[in-house]
Structures are given as C-alpha cells and as structure tokens.
Amino acid sequence: TLSSSSAASDVYKRQQLMQTLAADESEMLAIRRHLHAHPEISFHEKQTAAYIKQYYAAMNVPVTPCGEGYGMYVDIQGGQPGPTLALRADFDALAIQEDNDLSFKSQNPRVMHACGHDAHTAYLLVLAKELIKIKAKLAGTIRIIHQPAEEVSPGGAKGMVAAGVLEGVDNVLGVHVMSSMPTGLIGYHTGATQTGRANFTDTIIGKGGHASMPHLSNDAIVAGSYLVTALQTIVSRRVDPFDTASVTIGSFDGAGSFNAIKQDVVLKGDVRMMKETTRKTIRQQIVTMNQGLETMFGVKTKLDYDDNYPVLMNDATLTENAMAAIKAANIPEIKAIKDTGVQDPSEDFAYFAQKVPSSFFYIGCQLPDGSNHPHHSPDFMMDEDAILIAAKAVGAAALGYLQSESTTR
C-alpha cells in the first residue's frame, strides 16, 4: 500500500542519515577541536562566525545574517511542502583560563569553551551538511540557527528573535551536552525545565572617614553587610516553599584600608526562579529592601537590575514526539532516554520557546571514569562520543517531526 511504502521510505531515509553521520564522526571531532582551540567570548565571535559561514560555502545554500551580533541561519528547503522546524546551536565561549592538558587546548588567553558550545556547533554543522544532501526527499523546511552570545545578557537569542529568525518557523529543537549526565543518556523534561534569571548591581553610598571617628562617617560596609543578610530572607520568607528560587550575592566590592571607613560598596547578585510570577516578587522585594536600607542607615542606593532569561518552557507534545522518534531510531550509542527533571542553570533558548512551541533536551557527556568536570570550570571536559550522539538524536527527531507533521496537515 501507499502508506506502508511511505513508512518504509521514511525508515530507509533515517537509516541512511544515521549511517552517514557515523561516517562523519571524525569530521565532527575535527570541527569541535578547532573551535575549542580558538574560542571567542560572547558578542565577539567574529572568527567563529566566519568559520561557520565558510563551512557552508560549497553547499549551494544561502547563509542569512540575523541579529545584532554574529548570528546566522540556513534554510534547508525540502522537495515537498510541509512544516518548518528550526534546529539551534550556540557557539560562544567563556572568559575562563583553560586548565587542561589537551592537544587542542585553548590558544586564546583567558578564553575557553567551558560549556560545550564547540560541540554543539560541530554536531549541527555536520548534521546540516547531511540534511542538505537529502533535502529533495524532505517534506518541509529545516532552519539551521547558529546563535552567538548565549552566555551573556541580553543573550544572542533575544536579538535574533527580534530580527525575525522565527518568522515562518513552527517549532524549535535544541540540545545541550551535560557533563553531569553519563554519556549515552538522553535527558528531557516537559513544562518548566530550566530556571529564569536576573542579575543586579547594587551600589551603596555612605560617607567615608577615619576609623577612629566612626560617628563622623556613615559606613557603607555595615549597611551592605546587613543587606546581604536581609536578601536571604526573600527566598525563605517571601517565596512559596514549594516553589524554586535563589538569590546569591556573588561579589562584595568593599576593598579599602584597615583604618578608613568605606564610603561606598558595590554588590553584584544573581537571581534564579522557576516561575515568572516569582521573578516579580523577588525584584520587588529587592527594591523594597534598598528603600528600607536608605531609611535605616541613612545611605543612598543605586540599583541596576537586569531581568533577562525567561524560564525555559518545553512543549510537552513536541518533546514527547521527539523522544519517541529518537527511540524509534534504535541508535546504538544511546543507552537510556529518561526524564531528568528540572535543571538549575538558565538558558537563552527560552526566548525561542516564548515565541513558538519548542523543546530543549540533554546529551550526556560525562567522562567514562565518572570524574567531575563541571560546566564553566577551568577543567571542563567532555566525552567526545556525545557529539555523534547529539547529531544522531537531533537528526532522528528532525526527520520524525517532518514525517509526522506532514502526514497530519
């Protein structure tokens, strides 16, 4: 029958893609290692963007710049009508000095791919190449999004969305390698999946003076220390115990002399939450506490508050269908697919998910010996076997999406 013939064709197409990706594994590793050796921080990824653009030069597909940074996308238009699915990978690095003994160690001082974005770019470039080869057999369009500046607010995704990267796009898929998860595991969750984020800088201004005459001064360090302690009551006394939130003071800049009363101090803080309503509560409490500090200590405060990455919401249907497609592909390198629950870090993929139903899932990349090399650390390391797994998993999910969506339209 026609339907059984179509199903057989779909299976064959998927098997062919899995085989070609496996044959391309050495190319993925070479790309990842090149990018790892030449990292660039957020909003400064000029050479990385040039490398990505050059990769597509011989493939007869237009590369469209998008956003205020170095973002770009490539449309792979199928030979038959159908939905448009976007696949996204980020490509920025972090301002960290690498502390690893690798043949492809970072050559740029104080810059390192300490989060795996080099691996994301490597898998997506090669997957895009193979999808371009079979585009005539695809029903629909796949938009490949190469996004800069995931690590630094306001994030590269926000600018690309504003510039129209999701125009005509029905859904978006993205992945992140996870050194906390074993290689061979595909992790996922539905609904609220990663925290939203805010950052703030709080300047407290008092009156400096001599330590022997504190009554003639107004000590900003005392006021700032009180505020640090008071801020911790927001989560314990203003947030529902069944909700998730954190307020962290990551920097207290009050360096001075042993015999001088400090005139001003600068605090830098980080806020995370799993509900957007909680975001509003925390911000209002911080504002109120600053007002109270001014009254209590007679100081002035200057609060610079940046509400940035939203809570990442995974569409349940899209996520479950993606996992079903990955399972159906019987990828031998994948040992388990399971709900890994909510994840603490924030992710600007959330901006895509705000606009269209999206799914963001995880590729385990822990080293075989189980050693701890966390993201954003100078010794971050990953099992490179995860790169091929990412390519196969996203490839299977993409083909499954186009097949199922095209038949239901």
C-alpha positions in Angstrom: 0.0 0.0 0.0 1.0 3.6 -0.4 1.1 4.2 3.4 3.4 1.2 4.0 5.6 2.2 1.1 5.9 5.7 2.6 6.7 4.3 6.0 9.4 2.1 4.6 10.8 5.1 2.8 10.9 7.0 6.0 12.8 4.2 7.8 15.3 3.9 5.0 15.9 7.7 4.9 16.5 7.7 8.7 18.8 4.7 8.5 20.8 6.4 5.7 21.2 9.5 7.7 22.4 7.6 10.8 25.0 5.8 8.6 26.3 9.0 7.0 26.5 10.7 10.4 28.5 7.8 11.8 30.9 8.1 8.9 31.3 11.8 9.6 32.3 11.4 13.2 35.9 12.3 12.6 34.8 15.5 10.9 32.7 16.4 13.9 35.7 15.9 16.2 38.0 17.9 14.0 35.5 20.8 13.9 35.0 20.7 17.7 38.7 20.7 18.4 39.4 23.6 16.0 36.7 25.6 17.7 37.9 24.6 21.1 41.4 25.8 20.3 40.1 29.1 19.0 37.4 30.2 21.4 35.8 33.7 21.4 33.6 35.3 24.1 30.0 36.4 23.7 29.3 39.1 21.2 33.0 38.9 19.9 32.8 35.6 17.9 34.0 37.2 14.6 36.3 34.3 13.6 34.0 31.6 14.8 31.2 33.1 12.7 33.4 33.3 9.7 34.4 29.6 10.1 30.7 28.6 10.2 29.8 30.7 7.2 32.8 29.2 5.3 31.7 25.7 6.0 28.5 26.3 4.0 30.3 27.9 1.1 30.4 24.8 -1.1 26.8 23.6 -0.3 24.8 26.0 -2.5 22.6 27.3 0.3 22.3 30.9 1.4 23.6 31.9 4.8 21.5 34.7 6.2 23.0 37.0 8.9 20.5 37.7 11.7 20.5 39.9 14.8 22.9 42.5 16.1 25.7 40.0 16.8 27.2 37.3 14.6 24.1 35.1 14.4 23.1 33.5 11.1 20.7 30.8 9.8 20.5 28.4 6.8 17.2 27.2 5.3 17.1 23.6 4.0 14.0 23.6 1.9 12.6 20.1 1.2 11.4 18.9 -2.1 7.8 18.6 -0.8 5.7 21.1 1.2 5.5 20.7 5.0 6.2 22.4 8.3 9.3 24.4 9.2 11.4 23.1 12.1 14.4 25.1 13.4 17.4 23.5 15.0 19.6 25.7 17.1 23.1 25.6 18.4 25.1 28.3 20.2 28.8 29.0 19.5 30.2 31.4 22.1 32.9 30.6 24.8 33.6 31.9 28.3 36.1 34.3 29.9 37.9 31.5 31.7 41.6 30.4 31.5 41.7 26.7 30.5 43.4 24.3 32.9 43.5 21.2 30.8 46.4 19.4 29.1 44.9 18.8 25.6 46.4 18.9 22.2 43.6 21.3 21.2 43.7 23.4 24.4 42.6 27.0 24.0 45.2 29.2 22.3 43.4 32.4 23.4 44.4 33.5 26.9 41.6 33.7 29.4 39.0 32.4 27.0 37.7 28.8 26.9 34.9 26.7 25.6 34.0 25.6 29.1 30.3 24.8 28.4 30.4 22.6 25.3 29.2 25.1 22.7 32.0 24.0 20.4 30.5 20.5 20.4 27.0 21.9 19.7 28.3 23.7 16.6 30.3 20.7 15.4 27.3 18.3 15.5 24.9 20.8 13.9 27.2 21.8 11.1 27.7 18.2 10.0 24.0 17.3 10.5 23.1 20.3 8.3 25.5 19.1 5.6 23.9 15.7 5.5 20.3 17.1 5.6 21.2 19.4 2.7 22.2 16.3 0.7 18.8 14.7 1.1 16.7 17.9 1.1 14.8 16.8 -2.1 13.4 13.9 0.0 12.2 16.1 2.9 8.6 17.3 3.3 9.1 20.7 4.8 11.9 23.0 5.7 14.6 22.8 8.4 16.1 26.1 9.5 19.6 25.8 11.0 20.2 28.5 13.6 23.7 29.3 14.6 23.4 31.6 17.6 26.1 33.7 19.3 26.3 35.0 22.9 24.3 32.5 24.9 26.4 33.2 28.0 26.0 36.9 28.4 22.9 39.0 28.9 20.9 40.0 26.9 21.8 36.9 25.0 22.1 36.3 21.3 18.7 34.5 21.0 16.8 37.7 22.0 18.3 39.7 19.2 17.8 37.0 16.6 14.2 36.6 17.6 13.7 40.4 17.3 15.3 40.3 13.9 12.8 37.7 12.7 14.7 34.4 12.9 11.5 32.6 13.8 9.3 34.0 11.1 7.6 31.1 9.4 9.0 28.6 11.9 6.6 26.2 13.6 8.8 24.7 16.2 12.4 24.7 17.5 14.6 22.0 18.8 17.8 22.5 20.8 20.2 20.4 22.9 22.9 20.9 25.4 25.7 18.5 26.3 25.7 17.8 30.1 28.9 16.7 31.9 26.7 15.8 34.9 25.0 13.1 32.9 26.6 9.8 31.7 27.4 9.5 28.0 24.7 7.6 26.2 21.9 9.2 28.2 19.3 11.5 26.6 17.6 13.6 29.2 14.4 15.6 28.8 11.6 17.2 30.8 8.4 18.9 29.9 6.9 22.2 31.1 9.1 24.5 33.1 12.6 22.9 32.6 15.3 25.5 33.3 15.4 28.5 35.6 14.7 32.0 34.6 17.5 34.5 35.5 18.1 38.1 36.6 21.3 39.9 37.6 21.7 43.1 39.6 24.4 45.5 40.7 23.7 47.4 43.9 25.8 50.4 44.9 25.5 51.6 48.5 26.8 55.1 49.1 27.6 56.4 52.7 30.2 58.8 53.9 33.9 57.9 54.3 36.0 58.9 57.2 38.7 57.9 59.8 38.2 54.6 61.6 38.9 56.3 65.0 35.9 58.6 64.5 33.1 56.4 63.2 30.4 58.9 64.4 31.5 61.4 61.8 31.1 58.9 59.0 28.5 56.6 57.6 29.9 53.1 57.0 28.7 51.6 53.7 30.3 48.2 54.6 28.0 47.9 57.6 24.9 48.8 55.5 26.0 46.4 52.7 26.6 43.6 55.1 23.1 44.0 56.6 21.7 43.9 53.1 23.5 40.7 52.2 21.9 39.0 55.2 18.5 40.6 54.6 18.3 39.4 51.0 18.5 35.8 52.1 15.1 36.2 53.7 13.4 36.7 50.4 13.5 33.1 49.4 12.9 31.8 53.0 10.0 34.2 53.8 8.6 35.6 50.6 8.7 32.7 48.2 6.3 29.7 48.4 8.3 26.7 49.9 7.0 24.6 47.1 8.5 27.0 44.5 12.1 27.1 43.4 14.2 30.3 43.7 17.6 31.5 44.8 19.2 34.9 45.5 23.0 35.0 45.5 25.5 37.8 46.2 28.5 36.8 44.1 30.6 39.9 44.7 31.0 42.4 47.5 33.5 45.0 46.4 34.4 46.9 49.5 38.2 46.9 49.4 39.8 49.7 51.4 42.2 50.4 54.2 42.3 49.0 57.7 41.8 52.4 59.3 39.4 54.0 56.8 35.6 53.8 56.9 34.4 52.9 53.4 32.2 55.5 51.6 30.7 53.1 49.1 30.5 49.4 48.3 29.2 47.5 45.2 27.3 44.3 45.4 26.6 42.0 42.4 23.8 39.5 42.7 22.2 36.6 40.8 18.6 35.6 40.9 17.0 32.3 39.6 13.4 31.2 39.6 11.1 28.6 38.0 8.0 30.9 37.7 7.8 34.3 36.1 5.5 35.4 38.9 8.3 34.6 41.4 10.6 36.8 39.3 8.3 39.8 40.0 8.2 39.0 43.7 11.9 38.8 44.1 12.6 42.0 42.2 10.0 44.0 44.2 11.5 42.7 47.5 15.0 43.8 46.5 13.7 47.2 45.6 11.9 47.5 48.9 14.9 46.3 50.9 17.0 49.0 49.2 14.5 51.6 50.2 14.5 50.3 53.7 18.3 50.3 53.8 18.3 54.0 52.9 15.9 54.8 55.8 17.6 52.6 58.4 21.2 53.5 57.7 20.9 56.9 56.1 22.7 55.8 52.9 21.9 56.2 49.2 21.5 53.2 47.0 21.7 52.7 43.2 20.1 49.5 42.0 20.8 48.4 38.4 18.5 45.4 37.9 18.6 43.3 34.7 15.7 40.9 34.2 16.9 38.7 31.4 16.5 35.0 30.5 12.9 33.7 30.9 12.0 30.3 32.5 12.6 27.7 29.7 9.3 26.0 28.9 9.4 22.8 27.0 6.3 22.0 24.9 5.0 18.6 26.1 3.8 17.2 22.8 6.8 18.3 20.8 9.2 16.9 23.5 7.4 13.6 23.8 7.3 13.2 20.0 11.0 13.9 19.7 11.8 11.3 22.3 9.6 8.8 20.5 11.4 9.5 17.3 14.8 9.0 18.9 13.7 5.7 20.5 12.3 4.5 17.1 15.7 5.2 15.5 17.3 2.5 17.7 20.6 4.4 17.9 23.1 2.0 19.4 25.1 4.7 21.2 22.1 5.7 23.2 21.7 3.6 26.4 18.8 5.4 28.0 16.2 8.1 27.4 14.6 9.4 30.6 13.0 12.4 32.3 15.9 14.1 34.1 13.8 16.7 35.8 14.3 20.4 36.1 17.8 21.9 35.6 19.2 24.7 37.7 21.1 26.7 35.0 19.4 29.3 32.8 19.4 29.2 29.0 18.5 31.8 26.4 17.0 29.2 24.2 14.0 30.2 26.4 13.5 33.2 24.2 12.7 30.9 21.2 10.4 28.8 23.4 8.5 32.0 24.3 7.6 32.6 20.7 6.9 29.1 19.3 6.4 25.7 20.9 9.9 24.3 21.5 11.9 21.6 23.1 15.4 21.6 24.7 16.9 18.3 25.8 20.2 17.0 27.0 23.0 14.8 25.8 25.1 13.2 28.5 28.8 13.7 28.0 30.4 12.6 31.3 33.9 11.1 31.0 34.0 7.3 31.2 35.8 7.3 34.5 33.0 9.3 36.1 35.3 12.2 37.1 33.8 15.6 37.8 34.5 18.3 35.2 31.6 20.8 35.6 30.5 23.3 33.1 32.0 26.8 33.5 35.1 25.4 35.3 38.7 25.8 34.1 38.9 22.0 33.8 35.7 21.4 31.9 36.0 18.3 29.8 33.5 16.2 27.9 33.3 12.7 26.3 33.5 13.5 22.6 31.4 10.4 21.9 28.5 12.7 22.8 28.9 14.7 19.7 27.9 11.9 17.3 25.0 11.0 19.7 23.8 14.6 19.5 23.9 14.6 15.7 22.0 11.3 15.5 19.5 12.2 18.2 18.6 15.6 16.7 18.7 14.1 13.2 16.2 11.4 14.2 14.0 13.9 16.0 14.0 16.2 13.0 13.1 13.5 10.5 10.4 12.2 12.8 9.0 15.6 13.1 8.8 16.3 9.4 7.3 12.9 8.7 4.6 13.1 11.4 3.7 16.8 10.9 3.5 16.4 7.1 1.1 13.5 7.4 -1.2 15.3 9.8 -1.5 18.5 7.8 
